[in-house]
């Protein structure tokens, strides 16, 4: 899944562990096809999933007794979708990065894009069911998530999975990597950070001004995904950022 610190994780594995790694957001044939179709619909392509077919080969090798190590993340679903919209927004014509501020129309266009994305098969909350489980056989819902620790490991006869919460990534990365790889003192490498990009001012404005209908927030935060990985207090905090009591569903 993209926009959960995957670029930083990929860079950290290469720099700190000196291990070959593949970064990919979709790996199943259905997921790769849906992602390609989504990008074509918006008039552009994506390089985010070009490594997907390579993972099929690795999973096949795992059947020969070689386990594949996988690292993936979770994030507040609305925040993740907003970050993804800005990652693609300039290419998709959602805003002009050269403008100093977003217009009301820009904000509405970005919100509309996010809502439509959430209604597609690519939605954040379905990633574990549509991608991780079919590809690896690992079902993250089978065991509770340690929200106090901020990361969890899963394993079967084919794969080992390290799952990290984006909101805790900076503080837990070293501990989590040591637990998973038995390598102490790993330093997280920052990469692809939205607040450091050319659109950072527009991104900040959107996060301050954009609000979503309660139906969208209900869908996001009552989902199994949110309920599994976050506490009620954390969910209430996420919701409060995007909620406006005066906004009515249309």
Order of alpha helices (4+ residues) and beta strands (2+ residues): alpha-alpha-alpha-beta-alpha-alpha-alpha-beta-beta-alpha-alpha-alpha-alpha-alpha
